[in-house]
């Protein structure tokens, strides 16, 4: 009955074989974030044209992540399952990046194995346009030197945390195991325009507000488009100092759309079987929090500072619903401080503190979740890394009293090995 699991474990030697055979043949693509250590701290890819176009190119890549989990958990009801120390089922991605034309590129990611899905399925994809030469050579060249158009069914550019999170098996950019508690990530039909010039950044975009696509309309349908954007500044001020500060927003006024901003990652959370009860109450997304607000408004502010090997990334985020939906609101705060060292900064040590607190409605009781991560890692090569962390997460506040989260807590040590190419 578990043959699917053994087939997933077989992905490891397959990815190792592909990485060894294919990586040496990987073509250079235009306006592309490398899927390796070289992609660390790249947010929006640069719009500098550094790769000459010489025909259609296909880049086949992949990700593999394997964890050893050693967590304990408890709650006030003593109703949670006992967690042992063992390996989690590995996760894997298949990535296709295609240079279709000069300044036109396609990305497609397939989850071969994930916590939440037994079957392989397409996570999403997009087309990125940095030149309009397919219309006419040099068409609006001056505009496109600072402008990018992205259209697809994939993650859209709200906030900066999604550039550092683990996307199923692509965990090479995440210094810890888990993503943030309110994990802003969704795959929706979208279009966005990005402008970058002299360190300044602007993004405007629209999605259809749906994670699961359907054209069916019924009596309960109140579908509205989601609008999002970002303003920021990102500059290497000196050889030792880089400063980035951005602010993002997301607005959806529908009651049947826009509820997946913090619950669109269908791969599942990174901590396995946490907060699962003895009677089976639990899901693949435990450890995270999604308020599922209707008529959602969200704002995320992200500072990033890197001085030599010292690196700070932060989140200030507020998510709320409308007065008609109860005037609920949650605030997320996070601070991540790392020190990268070694001849190529291949080692790092650091910590992350993340807290979410608020109310589902204006008159509801307060709910709070606090998490602390401490750990470090080693990039054995540009494409292989290993990391270890200690994590502790607690559920506090009167809003949890009548639930399994009353007095809820999990903590322990995790290890993760990652291959990305």
ABEGO torsion letter per residue (X at the ends): XAAAAAAAAAAAAAAAAAAAAAAAABBBBBGBBBBBAAABGBBBBBABBABBBAEBBBBBBBBBBBBBBBBBBBBAAGABBBBBBBBBBBBBBBBBBBBABBGBBBBBBBBABBAABABBBBAEBBBBBABAAAABBGBGAAAAAABBBBBEBBBBBBEAAAAABBBEABAAABABABBBABBBBBBBBBBBBBBBBGGBBBBBBBBAGBABBBABBBAABBBBBBBBBBBBBBBBABAABBBBBBBBBBBBABAABGAAAAAABAAEBABBGBGBBAAGBEBAABGBBBAGBBGBBBBBBBBBBBBEABBBBBBBBBBBBBAAAGGBBBBBBBBBBBBBBEAAGABBBEBBBBBBBEBABAABBBBBBBBBBBBBBBBABAABBBBBBBBBBBBBEAAAAABAABGBBBBEBBBBBBBBX
